[in-house]
């Protein structure tokens, strides 16, 4: 018996991690279709067969929402795809999204036992596969959508959620599953938060986001768009209207600028604006869609995170001949996911590393050049990354017609400024318990980027999920 | 969907829409604005709330046909709906008993100045209003402004009604007449509030600067979300970058960099023209 298992394991280790089919770089950098094409059934079965089905799996602990990864992969091995999806949905209402945008390499896949000697199991790709498979089968009429029409009747207390990004959606879904009457208030005209305004179509198709949101709605969650909370309704209004608890998940929606000269010239965008125009407002379809965007020939993107990669890749797709990514540290320190960096490079983004803008030079009110200074890496700073130090006298100019600032986002004060008694950090983030999300105001919870500062989709989802448990406990016990 | 319960043509190319939006009407204050989107492919544009009625839940906006979006808006009829109306956005006007105030409204700046003048008068200010248009037949809201002002002066660029000249020219003469000379005859002006095209507001700020009168202007920059998320609307006030949507729309006119505002308003000139041309061509074909 032992010998048989050993043989089986040996055989498994021989199968290399199944690569993700992708559009060719030179083709994809001219369209907005999804870059990664997803596994075929054969790919998925092959990849699933690599999973060791560990007795004490580490992967589940590596997942911020604790998906039962071992079980869902087992179900794939058994070709029980619907059940595999059901297993994921027990813990995660947005599998098609997470399968695409989660940094699995830092979470579940990082601790995968298989990864010690070999490449880890491609958990994210498998998650995506089962979620996409259901969508495809429903679209092709092979299968009835089990949940599209069934809107559950929730009868328990009313809960308000502010912001329909990943944190809000997850919190809402969890609470609705427990029978609470949940209303999510969204400021924009479309629910999804960063999933719709921030992450581009080619990385996360909006059809998929819509579909996952439909699933959340089918659980009984109501979503009201065009509701800028704090303006149209205050926290106190919500309590007066009978909401027993409020979860604030308004994200990191305030763009930072560098504060250098020339930043208000025509042609300078915050990444938020550039991506919102392109994604939410579909400016890439201009003039079919009415929202314009400046399509430059030479574009500089400042920053090294995922938002910078997204902006650069959008710029390329909008027809720019040269897209320069200006980052003050080296590639090693870039906060972007490796996959995004790799994709950006393949698509022809030109990296200008160890350089930092000092001035944007204009001509007739428009961006003309960006002046940068070369940097070297000094001692590590608080974040553990080596601090960039300017090299005196090393300034150089790059001719550009558009500059996109992707140097980070802060908490948007629009809502918090209307709640004077709410305690904030000195950066304007809401002070909340990292597990329960409790703020200093009874009945008010908060989670996601508005608490932690700009982070990831899955961390916001994790916060939404644990806050949902805390909200349930608060409602049941009335203990704050 | 937000239903247009009534539409009035004020003058050629300028319409007033009464829109059912009870939650917005309940909270709206003078000086605030809404962002609207007409259809699925439409852009988001800001429009000042011209009035609000808390009891029947109706807000009104006034829009002039300039580009595709405003042209589409003007093609909507009573009982049609606007896909998205978001608000009330921006900060409300400061309404206090300042004493003697001058409200200056130019063109489509008159509708937004109207509720401000009304609220200022209600609280006890002596309201002097100066409104202007290119010509008599383009002047709007004359009666409303009459009702809400202690003194009303009308200007027209072509002299077809009232004072022949810009509102800023009239303001200058008015201030010179009332604020110079004999100290006991002087009637100090506590503040000037000016709303209209950027050039007009800039001219008003230039006129009041030597008199040292606090001058408030309401800026009309390009916006997308209107909630401080994108920074499209950024302007420079007192040398610092501000977002019109959340820090404004009203600012100290003497601190505003109008040159930058004017430049930034023109960012999408070419695209707007392209969009409009396609739209007009399509309209012609439809006919």
Interface residues (C-beta under 8 A of the other chain):
Chain A: X187 X188 X189 X197 X225 X226 X227 X228 X231 X232 X233 X253 X254 X255 X257 X263 X264 X266 X267 X269 X270 X272 X273 X276 X277 X281 X282 X285 X286 X287 X288 X289 X290 X291 X292 X294 X365 X412 X413 X414
Chain B: X23 X24 X27 X37 X41 X42 X43 X44 X68 X69 X83 X84 X85 X86 X87 X88 X89 X224 X225 X226 X227 X228 X229 X230 X231 X232 X234 X235 X236 X241 X246 X260 X263 X264 X266 X267 X268 X271 X272 X274 X275 X278
